């Protein structure tokens, strides 16, 4: 997608603070963190959200979750725990229409949205 923020980040057209990258995913620090650690894991293949994932293979979709776990491990979140969040659609406040997962941790997180 020519106008997609995350596609531009993946392509290197917009700088990011990369944490991890593989064949299917790209992970980078969120510019407006909601926790001490806040990383976005995005699919390299553009699809708007989790509800419209038919453009992704099972391998591509599973890679997103595996990358979330890998990022948590790389950043030392595994022992104390972390949260994976996916916002899907307008009512969930999805701000970028490209499937992505938030990895949040590094502190005690609120139970309000658990």
Backbone as CSV, one residue per row, in Angstrom:
resi,resn,N_x,N_y,N_z,CA_x,CA_y,CA_z,C_x,C_y,C_z
1,UNK,0.851,-1.172,0.000,0.000,0.000,0.000,0.896,1.234,0.000
2,UNK,0.698,2.095,-0.949,1.549,3.266,-1.121,1.467,4.258,0.023
3,UNK,0.305,4.393,0.661,0.141,5.405,1.696,0.133,4.829,3.111
4,UNK,0.475,3.578,3.281,0.444,2.915,4.586,1.718,3.237,5.371
5,UNK,1.545,3.785,6.559,2.664,4.134,7.421,3.561,2.931,7.699
6,UNK,2.968,1.802,8.063,3.774,0.625,8.406,4.476,0.046,7.181
7,UNK,3.842,0.080,6.028,4.512,-0.381,4.808,5.739,0.491,4.523
8,UNK,5.623,1.781,4.762,6.753,2.690,4.551,7.865,2.427,5.560
9,UNK,7.514,2.106,6.807,8.524,1.759,7.811,9.234,0.473,7.409
10,UNK,8.500,-0.536,7.010,9.083,-1.814,6.585,10.028,-1.602,5.401
11,UNK,9.642,-0.730,4.470,10.446,-0.458,3.276,11.657,0.438,3.566
12,UNK,11.747,0.968,4.790,12.860,1.841,5.141,12.672,3.284,4.694
13,UNK,11.472,3.626,4.246,11.193,5.000,3.816,10.963,5.935,4.999
14,UNK,10.592,5.370,6.138,10.419,6.113,7.382,11.282,5.401,8.423
15,UNK,12.114,6.143,9.151,12.985,5.499,10.132,12.206,4.911,11.306
16,UNK,12.777,3.859,11.885,12.190,3.226,13.068,13.325,2.690,13.933
17,UNK,13.003,2.412,15.169,13.953,1.804,16.093,13.678,0.303,16.104
18,UNK,14.293,-0.390,15.149,14.016,-1.813,14.926,14.504,-2.671,16.089
19,UNK,13.668,-3.629,16.460,13.998,-4.612,17.483,14.315,-5.955,16.837
20,UNK,13.555,-6.307,15.806,13.679,-7.636,15.199,13.062,-7.601,13.812
21,UNK,13.616,-8.443,12.933,13.061,-8.593,11.594,13.343,-10.003,11.101
22,UNK,12.362,-10.592,10.420,12.565,-11.869,9.753,11.842,-11.817,8.404
23,UNK,11.692,-12.956,7.795,11.088,-13.037,6.467,9.652,-12.499,6.420
24,UNK,8.915,-12.664,7.534,7.489,-12.352,7.540,7.096,-11.141,8.386
25,UNK,7.954,-10.748,9.315,7.572,-9.704,10.278,8.662,-8.663,10.468
26,UNK,8.224,-7.529,11.003,9.131,-6.437,11.356,8.653,-5.894,12.699
27,UNK,9.567,-5.750,13.661,9.207,-5.274,14.997,10.033,-4.037,15.336
28,UNK,9.368,-3.043,15.906,10.045,-1.790,16.235,9.376,-1.126,17.436
29,UNK,10.131,-0.277,18.126,9.607,0.430,19.287,8.538,1.435,18.863
30,UNK,7.448,1.479,19.623,6.368,2.432,19.382,6.860,3.837,19.722
31,UNK,6.497,4.827,18.917,6.952,6.197,19.171,6.148,6.883,20.279
32,UNK,5.036,6.294,20.676,4.221,6.828,21.778,3.922,5.682,22.745
33,UNK,4.932,5.213,23.470,4.770,4.007,24.289,3.712,4.143,25.371
34,UNK,2.951,3.058,25.558,1.912,2.983,26.573,2.366,2.170,27.787
35,UNK,3.619,1.706,27.747,4.226,0.967,28.851,5.732,1.191,28.752
36,UNK,6.455,0.784,29.789,7.910,0.953,29.771,8.506,0.331,28.513
37,UNK,8.012,-0.847,28.141,8.393,-1.475,26.875,7.135,-1.555,26.019
38,UNK,7.225,-1.029,24.812,6.083,-1.065,23.887,6.641,-1.208,22.477
39,UNK,6.500,-2.400,21.938,7.004,-2.726,20.605,5.834,-3.117,19.720
40,UNK,5.883,-2.685,18.470,4.885,-3.077,17.480,5.463,-4.189,16.613
41,UNK,4.692,-5.229,16.416,5.060,-6.327,15.523,4.095,-6.264,14.349
42,UNK,4.630,-6.065,13.154,3.783,-5.934,11.966,4.111,-7.030,10.958
43,UNK,3.089,-7.446,10.263,3.281,-8.371,9.160,3.927,-7.610,8.006
44,UNK,4.866,-8.233,7.326,5.462,-7.580,6.160,4.493,-7.524,4.986
45,UNK,3.496,-8.395,5.005,2.482,-8.348,3.953,1.319,-7.498,4.454
46,UNK,0.932,-6.522,3.670,-0.148,-5.634,4.085,-1.492,-6.345,4.051
47,UNK,-2.170,-6.256,5.155,-3.576,-6.618,5.274,-4.131,-5.697,6.345
48,UNK,-5.367,-5.233,6.224,-5.828,-4.146,7.092,-5.936,-4.475,8.584
49,UNK,-6.350,-5.692,8.927,-6.537,-6.010,10.344,-6.734,-7.513,10.513
50,UNK,-6.868,-7.927,11.757,-6.996,-9.350,12.060,-8.282,-9.956,11.502
51,UNK,-9.312,-9.150,11.354,-10.574,-9.652,10.818,-10.503,-9.922,9.321
52,UNK,-9.546,-9.303,8.663,-9.384,-9.457,7.211,-8.021,-10.074,6.913
53,UNK,-7.753,-11.211,7.514,-6.429,-11.830,7.411,-6.322,-12.869,6.301
54,UNK,-7.331,-12.971,5.451,-7.305,-14.002,4.411,-6.172,-13.795,3.402
55,UNK,-5.586,-12.602,3.345,-4.446,-12.364,2.454,-3.151,-12.944,3.013
56,UNK,-3.163,-13.320,4.301,-1.973,-13.887,4.931,-2.062,-15.409,4.936
57,UNK,-0.939,-16.058,4.695,-0.889,-17.509,4.851,-0.898,-17.822,6.344
58,UNK,-1.179,-19.070,6.677,-1.119,-19.481,8.080,0.287,-19.236,8.633
59,UNK,1.292,-19.477,7.822,2.678,-19.269,8.250,2.939,-17.790,8.543
60,UNK,2.437,-16.899,7.708,2.632,-15.460,7.917,1.910,-14.976,9.169
61,UNK,0.706,-15.465,9.383,-0.061,-15.065,10.557,0.579,-15.615,11.833
62,UNK,0.978,-16.876,11.819,1.638,-17.471,12.986,2.961,-16.770,13.286
63,UNK,3.650,-16.320,12.259,4.924,-15.622,12.450,4.742,-14.365,13.291
64,UNK,3.599,-13.714,13.173,3.346,-12.509,13.977,3.366,-12.843,15.467
65,UNK,2.690,-13.909,15.856,2.649,-14.299,17.267,4.018,-14.809,17.720
66,UNK,4.674,-15.577,16.883,6.020,-16.050,17.243,6.985,-14.886,17.419
67,UNK,6.851,-13.868,16.587,7.713,-12.696,16.714,7.411,-11.943,18.005
68,UNK,6.151,-11.872,18.396,5.821,-11.242,19.681,6.584,-11.937,20.816
69,UNK,6.574,-13.253,20.823,7.288,-14.009,21.862,8.796,-13.795,21.759
70,UNK,9.323,-13.758,20.561,10.762,-13.539,20.372,11.165,-12.155,20.866
71,UNK,10.371,-11.146,20.549,10.642,-9.779,20.998,10.618,-9.723,22.528
72,UNK,9.616,-10.341,23.132,9.532,-10.360,24.597,10.780,-10.990,25.193
73,UNK,11.249,-12.051,24.595,12.458,-12.711,25.072,13.681,-11.805,24.885
74,UNK,13.813,-11.210,23.714,14.950,-10.331,23.439,15.016,-9.152,24.411
75,UNK,13.860,-8.665,24.838,13.805,-7.486,25.697,13.657,-7.828,27.180
76,UNK,13.789,-9.106,27.508,13.787,-9.519,28.906,12.433,-9.474,29.594
77,UNK,11.367,-9.670,28.845,10.020,-9.593,29.412,9.449,-10.951,29.811
78,UNK,10.065,-12.017,29.362,9.477,-13.351,29.498,9.280,-13.769,30.955
79,UNK,10.243,-13.519,31.797,10.152,-13.998,33.179,9.021,-13.337,33.962
80,UNK,8.874,-12.030,33.856,7.857,-11.317,34.625,6.523,-11.190,33.905
81,UNK,6.497,-11.445,32.613,5.259,-11.409,31.854,5.122,-10.176,30.988
82,UNK,4.245,-10.293,30.024,4.002,-9.218,29.066,2.617,-9.407,28.474
83,UNK,2.172,-8.407,27.765,0.853,-8.447,27.139,1.009,-8.303,25.634
84,UNK,0.206,-9.056,24.883,0.109,-8.910,23.432,-1.288,-8.381,23.139
85,UNK,-1.357,-7.268,22.396,-2.639,-6.636,22.092,-2.770,-6.462,20.584
86,UNK,-3.949,-6.747,20.080,-4.271,-6.456,18.686,-5.573,-5.674,18.669
87,UNK,-5.514,-4.466,18.128,-6.713,-3.648,17.969,-7.247,-3.885,16.562
88,UNK,-8.529,-4.183,16.474,-9.119,-4.529,15.194,-10.329,-3.645,14.922
89,UNK,-10.127,-2.644,14.087,-11.225,-1.785,13.676,-11.366,-0.517,14.494
90,UNK,-12.289,0.296,14.054,-12.496,1.646,14.598,-12.861,1.648,16.085
91,UNK,-13.792,0.805,16.507,-14.198,0.802,17.912,-13.087,0.344,18.848
92,UNK,-12.122,-0.369,18.321,-10.975,-0.791,19.119,-9.838,0.228,19.064
93,UNK,-10.081,1.333,18.354,-9.089,2.423,18.216,-7.863,1.996,17.420
94,UNK,-8.062,1.170,16.405,-6.956,0.820,15.518,-6.610,2.061,14.705
95,UNK,-5.396,2.567,14.879,-5.028,3.831,14.230,-4.343,3.641,12.882
96,UNK,-3.670,2.515,12.672,-3.035,2.235,11.386,-3.679,0.977,10.820
97,UNK,-4.213,1.086,9.634,-4.944,-0.026,9.019,-3.978,-1.003,8.340
98,UNK,-3.134,-1.609,9.172,-2.173,-2.639,8.762,-2.056,-3.546,9.977
99,UNK,-2.296,-4.837,9.803,-2.306,-5.752,10.941,-1.017,-5.604,11.753
100,UNK,-1.201,-5.440,13.066,-0.053,-5.305,13.951,-0.447,-5.703,15.370
101,UNK,0.570,-6.047,16.129,0.394,-6.494,17.503,1.289,-5.650,18.395
102,UNK,0.764,-5.255,19.540,1.528,-4.492,20.522,2.080,-5.471,21.555
103,UNK,3.368,-5.398,21.822,3.991,-6.156,22.900,4.295,-5.142,23.996
104,UNK,3.640,-5.310,25.138,3.739,-4.359,26.246,4.271,-5.051,27.487
105,UNK,5.174,-4.392,28.190,5.694,-4.974,29.418,6.727,-4.081,30.074
106,UNK,7.538,-4.713,30.916,8.582,-3.996,31.622,8.098,-3.343,32.896
107,UNK,6.825,-3.541,33.232,6.230,-2.981,34.439,4.911,-3.702,34.685
108,UNK,4.331,-3.505,35.875,3.013,-4.060,36.173,1.984,-3.315,35.324
109,UNK,1.242,-4.035,34.503,0.257,-3.430,33.617,-1.105,-3.372,34.291
110,UNK,-1.912,-2.440,33.875,-3.256,-2.269,34.417,-4.110,-3.501,34.147
111,UNK,-4.932,-3.866,35.109,-5.868,-4.969,34.919,-7.124,-4.516,34.186
112,UNK,-7.296,-3.234,34.040,-8.500,-2.681,33.427,-8.757,-3.248,32.034
113,UNK,-7.750,-3.371,31.227,-7.919,-3.823,29.841,-7.376,-5.234,29.626
114,UNK,-7.156,-5.968,30.669,-6.595,-7.316,30.546,-7.621,-8.284,30.010
